[in-house]
Amino acid sequence: MITEQILGDRYEIQQQLGKKAGRRTFVARDLKTQELVIIKLLSFNSDFEWNDLKLFEREAETLKSLSHPAIPRYLDYFEVNSPTIKGFALVQTYIPAQTLEQYLQSGRSFTEVEVKQIATAVLEILIYLHGLNPPVIHRDIKPSNILLGERSGNSVGQVYLIDFGSVQTVLAAEGGTRTVVGTYGYMPPEQFGGRTVPASDLYSLGATIIYLVTGTHPADLPQKDFRIQFKPAVHLSSGLVRTLKWMIEPSLDKRLSSAHTALEALDAFHWQPATIALTIGKLTESRIQLTKKRKQQSDLASSIAKRAGSKIKITKNWDSIEISIPPSGFKLSMLFTGAFAIAWNSFILLWTINALIAPFPTNIPFALFSLPFWSVGFLMIWRLIFGLFGSVRLSIDHQQITFKRDLLGWTFHRPQSLPRENISKLVYILQHWHPFPDRNGNQTIVPAQLDICVGIKKYSLGGNTGIDLSEIELEWLADELSDWLGIPIQHN
C-alpha cells in the first residue's frame, strides 16, 4: 500500500488526508529533516486527464513564486515511478491546523467577531495574491481550503489559505484555453464560463462566510435572481449583512471590486464597545498605517441603479446610499390643479379684500377666518411648482441620514441630519381609501407612502407629501433601502 511507501527516496508516507479523482494528499515525514510535510500526488490512472497535469504543474510553479506566512511553502517536485503508482508529487510545508470544514463538522459555531477576523485574514492574503504581477487568483476558496489554528486570547486563531490546485494567473487566462474549475455553491457566475477575475475570489469568500454563519452549504440556501438568500437564517449586524451581499453579487459590476475594498467595508462596521475592545488590541501600528494607506488609495466600488421608465437615480456603495428624485415634470392633472388653485385663491383674495374694507373692528374676525383657506391655496400652488421644478435627495452613510428638498438649485428645506443608528424601521403604506369621506361625502384615495422611521421622527416619500411617486417606484425604493440597511419592510 502507498501509505507504507517512501516516495522520492526521502518522504515516508504517514497518513492519507484526502482523495479525489486522480489526486491524493498525504502527510509524510521528510527523512532528511525529520519534519512533517504535505505531499500532493497526481497519478496516471484511469481518471487522468492532461488538463489535470497542466493544473498540477501550474500549482507547483505558483507555490514556487509565493512567499507569505499564511500560505504553504513549496519544498519539492518530482516524478513518481514505482511499481504501484506512476505520476508526479508536489511537496509543501505541513501546517498543524484543521480546516473550517472540519470545525463545522465537529459542531463548532462561529460568532460574528470570529467570522469578521477570519474574513479579514483571508482578505489580507488575497491582497497579497491579487497584488502580484501577474495577479494570482485562487479560484477555489471554500471552508475545506482554509485552515484555522488554535484560539489565542481574543484571536480566533491563525488563518491559512491552502490548495492552489485551481489557481489561475491573469496571463494564463489570457494566453490559453480557459478551464472551468471550482466548487459548486462557492463559484461566482462568471467562473462557470471559464472567466475569473480577482473579484471572483471575493464571491467565494463571501459564500464561505455565509456557510460559517448559517451552517448550511450555500448551494442549499434559497436563491432569488441568482442571489443567495442568507439573511433570514442569520442574526448579524446590518454592516456585515450588507458587506456579504456586496461580496456575493452575481453581477461583477455591482460586486466589491477588490480585496482592498472588501477589507475597508469590513473595517467600517459600527461595532458595539465590547466588540471594539476585543478587536482593537489586535491592531498593530503597522496595520493601522496600512489601513490608512488603503483608504487613501482604494477605488471604492459603487453602482448606479435605475428603474426603466423612472427618473429616480440610486447611487450606492458599501459606505453610503443616495436617492435622487428629480422633478416629476408636467402632467395633465396639473392643468386641473392649477385652474382650481387659481379659482380658489382668487375667491379667497376677493373674500379677504372685502373683509379688510369692512368697518373696523368687525373686519378683523372675517380677515382671520380667511387664513386657513390661504394656507390651503398656497399649499396647492406650492405642490404645483415643486412638481415642476423641485427635487429631493435622501442620503444615508454610516454616521447619519440627511433629507433635502431643492427648488431650482436652492435648498429650501433641510431638516437636521439624524444618526444613522437610530433608523429603526421602514414602513410601506399601501394605497388605500381614506377611512372618512370628504365634506361632500365622497371617498378619497390616499396614495402609497414610504416612511423611514428615525427615532421619534420620520422621513416620508410619496403619499400626500408632494413627492409624487408611483407604487412601483416606492416598492423599488423600499427594496433598495431594506437591502442596504439590512432592515425588513413593514407593510401597513
C-alpha positions in Angstrom: 0.0 0.0 0.0 1.1 3.5 -0.7 0.8 4.5 3.0 3.8 2.2 3.6 6.0 3.6 0.9 8.8 6.1 0.8 8.4 8.5 -2.2 11.4 10.1 -3.9 13.7 8.1 -1.6 13.0 10.7 1.0 9.4 11.1 2.1 7.8 8.4 4.3 4.1 8.4 3.9 2.3 8.6 7.3 -1.4 9.2 6.6 -3.8 9.9 3.8 -5.6 13.2 4.2 -7.8 13.4 1.1 -8.7 11.8 -2.2 -10.4 12.9 -5.3 -10.2 11.9 -9.0 -6.6 11.3 -9.9 -5.3 13.1 -6.8 -4.4 12.1 -3.3 -3.0 14.2 -0.4 -0.7 12.7 2.3 1.1 13.6 5.4 4.7 12.4 5.2 7.9 12.6 7.1 10.9 14.1 5.5 13.7 11.6 6.4 16.4 14.2 5.9 14.9 16.9 8.2 12.5 14.7 10.2 9.8 17.3 9.7 6.3 16.6 8.6 5.4 17.7 5.1 2.3 17.6 2.8 2.6 15.6 -0.4 0.0 16.1 -3.2 0.2 13.2 -5.6 -1.2 13.2 -9.2 -1.3 9.7 -10.5 -1.7 8.4 -14.1 -4.7 6.2 -13.6 -8.0 5.7 -15.5 -9.3 9.1 -14.3 -6.2 11.0 -15.5 -6.7 13.9 -17.9 -3.9 16.0 -19.4 -5.7 19.1 -18.1 -5.1 17.8 -14.6 -1.3 17.7 -15.3 -1.5 21.3 -16.5 -3.2 22.5 -13.3 -0.8 20.4 -11.2 2.2 21.9 -12.8 0.7 25.4 -12.5 0.1 24.9 -8.8 3.8 23.8 -8.3 5.0 26.8 -10.3 2.7 29.2 -8.4 3.8 27.9 -5.0 7.4 28.4 -6.0 6.8 32.1 -6.6 4.8 32.7 -3.4 6.2 33.9 -0.1 3.6 34.5 2.5 3.3 33.2 6.1 -0.3 32.2 5.7 0.3 30.1 2.5 2.1 26.7 2.4 5.7 26.9 1.2 6.9 25.0 -1.9 9.6 22.3 -1.0 9.9 19.8 -3.8 8.5 18.5 -7.0 9.4 15.2 -8.6 8.2 12.3 -10.8 7.0 9.1 -9.1 7.7 5.9 -10.9 7.2 2.9 -8.6 5.6 -0.5 -9.2 2.3 0.7 -7.5 2.0 4.3 -8.8 3.2 6.5 -11.6 2.7 10.2 -11.6 4.0 13.4 -10.1 4.4 14.6 -6.5 4.3 18.1 -5.1 5.8 18.6 -1.6 4.9 21.6 0.6 5.2 22.6 4.2 2.9 21.0 6.8 0.6 23.3 8.8 -0.7 21.8 12.0 -4.3 23.1 11.9 -7.8 21.9 11.0 -9.9 23.2 8.1 -13.0 25.3 8.7 -15.0 22.4 7.2 -13.6 20.1 9.9 -14.5 22.6 12.6 -18.1 22.9 11.3 -18.5 19.1 11.0 -17.4 18.8 14.6 -20.2 21.1 15.7 -18.2 24.3 16.3 -20.1 27.6 15.6 -18.5 30.9 14.9 -19.5 34.3 16.4 -19.8 37.5 14.3 -16.5 38.7 15.8 -14.8 35.5 14.8 -16.1 35.4 11.2 -15.0 39.0 10.8 -11.5 38.0 11.9 -11.4 35.1 9.5 -12.7 37.2 6.6 -10.1 39.9 7.4 -7.3 37.4 7.5 -8.3 35.8 4.1 -8.7 39.2 2.5 -5.2 40.2 3.6 -3.9 37.0 1.9 -5.9 37.9 -1.2 -4.5 41.4 -1.2 -1.0 39.8 -1.5 -2.1 37.3 -4.2 -4.0 39.8 -6.3 -1.2 42.3 -6.0 1.3 40.1 -7.6 2.4 40.6 -11.2 0.6 38.9 -12.8 -2.2 38.6 -10.2 -2.8 35.1 -8.8 -6.5 34.1 -8.5 -7.2 31.2 -6.2 -10.5 30.1 -7.8 -11.4 27.6 -5.1 -11.9 29.4 -1.8 -14.1 27.3 0.5 -14.2 26.0 4.1 -12.1 23.0 3.3 -9.3 25.1 1.8 -9.0 27.5 4.8 -7.0 26.2 7.8 -7.6 27.7 11.3 -5.1 27.3 14.2 -6.0 27.1 17.8 -7.6 30.1 19.6 -5.1 32.5 21.2 -6.5 35.0 23.6 -9.1 37.1 21.8 -8.0 35.9 18.4 -9.9 33.3 16.6 -6.6 31.7 15.6 -4.1 31.9 12.7 -5.8 31.6 9.3 -4.1 29.9 6.3 -5.2 29.5 2.7 -4.3 26.2 1.1 -4.8 24.1 -2.1 -3.7 26.1 -5.1 -4.7 23.3 -7.4 -7.3 25.5 -9.2 -5.1 28.6 -9.3 -5.0 30.9 -12.3 -2.9 33.8 -13.2 -4.3 36.5 -15.4 -1.6 35.8 -18.1 -2.6 32.1 -18.1 -6.2 33.0 -18.6 -5.4 35.4 -21.4 -2.9 33.3 -23.2 -4.6 29.9 -23.4 -7.8 27.9 -23.1 -9.9 28.7 -20.1 -10.6 25.9 -17.7 -13.7 25.7 -15.5 -12.7 24.7 -12.0 -14.0 25.4 -8.6 -16.7 24.1 -6.2 -20.4 24.5 -6.8 -22.0 26.8 -4.3 -18.8 28.9 -4.0 -18.3 29.7 -7.7 -19.5 33.1 -9.0 -21.5 33.0 -12.2 -18.6 34.2 -14.4 -16.5 31.2 -13.3 -19.0 28.8 -14.9 -18.0 30.4 -18.2 -14.3 29.9 -17.5 -13.7 33.6 -16.8 -12.2 34.7 -13.5 -11.1 38.0 -12.1 -9.8 38.9 -8.6 -13.4 39.8 -7.6 -14.3 36.1 -8.2 -12.3 35.1 -5.1 -14.4 37.7 -3.1 -17.6 35.9 -4.1 -16.1 32.5 -2.9 -15.0 34.1 0.4 -18.5 35.6 0.9 -20.1 32.3 0.3 -17.7 30.7 2.7 -18.5 33.2 5.4 -22.2 32.6 4.8 -21.6 28.8 5.4 -19.9 29.7 8.7 -22.7 31.8 10.0 -25.6 29.6 8.7 -24.2 26.1 9.0 -25.8 25.5 5.6 -24.0 24.9 2.3 -24.5 27.9 0.1 -26.0 25.7 -2.7 -28.7 24.6 -0.3 -29.8 28.1 0.6 -32.7 29.6 -1.4 -31.8 31.9 -4.2 -33.6 34.9 -5.9 -32.3 36.4 -9.1 -29.1 34.2 -8.6 -28.5 35.8 -5.2 -28.0 33.7 -2.1 -30.8 34.5 0.3 -29.0 34.0 3.6 -30.3 36.9 5.7 -33.4 35.1 7.1 -31.1 32.4 8.5 -28.7 34.6 10.5 -28.7 37.2 13.2 -25.9 39.6 12.1 -25.2 43.3 12.2 -26.6 45.2 9.2 -23.0 46.2 8.3 -21.8 42.5 7.9 -25.0 41.5 6.1 -24.5 44.4 3.6 -20.9 43.6 3.0 -21.6 39.9 2.4 -24.4 40.9 0.0 -21.9 43.0 -1.9 -19.3 40.2 -2.0 -21.8 37.6 -3.4 -23.3 39.9 -6.0 -23.8 37.8 -9.2 -23.0 40.9 -11.3 -19.4 41.8 -11.5 -20.4 45.5 -12.0 -22.1 45.5 -8.6 -19.8 43.3 -6.6 -17.0 44.7 -4.5 -14.2 45.2 -6.9 -11.1 44.2 -4.9 -9.9 42.7 -1.6 -8.8 46.2 -0.6 -12.4 47.4 -1.0 -13.9 44.4 0.8 -11.5 44.9 3.7 -12.4 48.6 4.0 -16.1 47.6 4.0 -15.4 45.1 6.8 -13.4 47.8 8.8 -16.3 50.2 8.5 -18.6 48.2 10.8 -20.2 50.0 13.8 -19.2 47.5 16.4 -20.5 47.6 20.0 -18.0 48.8 22.6 -17.4 45.2 23.9 -16.6 44.1 20.4 -14.3 47.0 19.7 -12.4 46.2 22.9 -11.8 42.7 21.6 -10.6 43.7 18.2 -8.7 46.9 18.8 -6.0 45.1 20.8 -5.2 43.0 17.7 -4.3 46.0 15.6 -0.7 46.9 15.5 0.8 50.2 14.4 1.8 48.8 11.0 -1.8 47.5 10.4 -3.2 51.0 11.3 -0.8 52.6 8.8 -1.7 50.0 6.2 -5.4 50.7 6.7 -4.9 54.4 6.3 -2.9 53.9 3.1 -5.6 51.6 1.7 -8.3 54.3 2.5 -6.3 56.9 0.5 -5.5 54.7 -2.5 -8.6 52.4 -2.9 -11.1 53.0 -5.6 -14.4 52.1 -3.9 -16.9 50.1 -5.9 -20.2 51.9 -6.5 -23.2 51.3 -8.6 -25.9 53.5 -10.0 -29.4 51.9 -10.2 -32.2 53.0 -12.3 -35.7 51.5 -13.0 -37.0 51.6 -16.6 -39.4 54.5 -17.1 -38.4 56.2 -13.8 -36.2 59.3 -13.4 -35.1 58.3 -9.9 -31.4 57.5 -9.5 -29.9 55.5 -6.7 -26.2 55.7 -6.1 -24.8 53.3 -3.6 -21.7 51.6 -2.4 -20.8 49.8 0.9 -20.3 53.2 2.6 -23.4 55.2 1.5 -26.6 55.3 -0.5 -28.1 58.3 -2.1 -31.6 58.6 -3.7 -32.1 61.4 -6.1 -35.7 62.2 -7.1 -35.8 64.8 -9.9 -38.9 67.0 -10.7 -41.9 64.8 -11.7 -42.4 67.1 -14.7 -45.6 68.3 -16.4 -48.7 66.1 -16.1 -52.2 66.8 -17.4 -53.6 66.6 -13.9 -51.6 69.8 -13.2 -53.9 71.7 -15.5 -56.9 70.9 -13.3 -54.8 71.5 -10.1 -53.6 74.9 -11.5 -57.0 76.0 -12.6 -58.5 75.0 -9.3 -55.7 76.7 -7.3 -56.2 80.0 -9.3 -60.0 79.9 -8.7 -59.6 79.0 -5.0 -57.0 81.8 -4.4 -59.0 84.3 -6.4 -62.0 83.7 -4.3 -60.0 83.9 -1.0 -58.4 87.1 -2.3 -61.8 88.6 -3.0 -63.1 87.5 0.4 -60.0 89.0 2.2 -60.3 92.3 0.3 -64.0 92.6 1.2 -63.2 91.7 4.8 -60.4 94.3 5.1 -62.6 97.2 3.7 -65.3 96.4 6.2 -65.6 98.7 9.2 -63.0 98.2 12.0 -63.0 96.2 14.2 -65.7 93.9 12.7 -63.4 93.2 9.7 -60.8 91.5 11.9 -62.6 88.2 12.6 -63.5 87.9 8.8 -59.9 88.5 7.8 -58.6 86.0 10.3 -61.2 83.5 9.1 -59.5 83.5 5.7 -56.1 82.5 6.9 -56.7 78.7 6.9 -58.0 79.0 3.4 -55.0 80.9 2.3 -52.7 78.1 3.6 -54.7 75.6 1.6 -54.4 77.8 -1.5 -50.6 78.3 -1.1 -50.2 74.6 -0.5 -51.8 73.8 -3.8 -49.6 76.3 -5.6 -46.5 75.0 -3.8 -47.1 71.4 -4.8 -47.7 72.5 -8.4 -44.4 74.5 -8.5 -42.5 71.7 -6.7 -43.8 69.1 -9.1 -42.5 71.1 -12.0 -39.1 72.3 -10.6 -38.4 70.6 -7.2 -36.2 67.7 -6.4 -35.4 65.5 -3.4 -32.2 64.0 -2.1 -32.1 61.3 0.6 -28.6 60.4 1.7 -27.5 57.7 4.3 -24.0 56.8 5.3 -22.6 55.1 8.4 -23.0 58.2 10.5 -26.2 60.0 9.5 -29.3 60.2 7.4 -29.9 63.5 5.5 -33.0 64.7 3.7 -33.1 67.7 1.4 -35.7 69.4 -0.8 -34.3 71.6 -3.6 -36.2 74.1 -5.8 -34.4 75.5 -8.8 -31.0 74.7 -7.2 -31.9 76.3 -3.9 -32.2 74.1 -0.8 -35.2 75.4 1.0 -35.9 72.5 3.3 -33.2 70.6 5.1 -34.2 69.0 8.4 -31.4 68.3 10.9 -29.5 65.2 10.0 -30.2 62.3 12.3 -27.9 59.5 13.5 -27.9 56.5 11.1 -28.0 54.1 14.1 -31.4 55.5 15.0 -33.1 54.2 11.9 -35.5 51.6 13.4 -37.9 50.6 10.6 -39.1 51.0 7.1 -42.9 51.2 6.7 -44.6 50.9 3.4 -48.2 52.1 3.5 -50.2 50.7 0.6 -52.6 52.9 -1.4 -55.9 52.8 0.4 -59.3 54.5 0.8 -59.4 57.3 3.3 -61.4 56.0 6.3 -63.5 59.2 6.4 -65.4 60.7 3.5 -64.7 64.3 2.4 -67.1 67.2 3.0 -69.1 66.2 0.0 -69.5 62.6 1.3 -67.1 61.1 -1.3 -64.4 58.5 -0.5 -60.9 59.6 -1.4 -57.8 57.5 -2.2 -54.7 58.0 -0.2 -51.6 57.4 -2.4 -48.9 54.8 -1.3 -46.3 56.1 1.0 -42.9 55.0 2.3 -41.8 56.1 5.9 -38.2 55.9 7.2 -38.5 55.9 10.9 -35.6 57.5 12.7 -36.1 57.5 16.5 -39.3 59.6 17.1 -39.1 61.3 13.7 -39.6 60.0 10.2 -38.9 60.9 6.6 -41.7 60.2 4.1 -41.8 59.7 0.4 -45.0 59.6 -1.7 -48.4 59.8 -0.1 -49.6 63.4 0.4 -46.0 64.8 0.9 -45.9 66.4 -2.5 -43.2 63.9 -3.7 -45.2 62.3 -6.4 -44.1 58.7 -6.9 -45.8 55.6 -8.3 -46.4 52.5 -6.3 -43.8 50.6 -8.4 -41.2 53.3 -7.7 -42.0 53.3 -3.9 -41.7 49.5 -3.8 -38.4 49.6 -5.6 -37.0 52.3 -3.2 -38.3 50.3 -0.2 -36.5 47.2 -1.5 -33.2 49.1 -2.2 -33.2 50.7 1.3 -34.2 47.5 3.0 -31.3 45.7 1.2 -28.7 48.4 2.1 -29.8 49.0 5.7 -30.5 45.3 6.5 -33.9 46.3 7.8 -37.1 44.4 6.8 -40.0 46.3 5.2 -43.2 46.5 7.3 -46.4 46.7 5.3 -49.4 48.6 6.6 
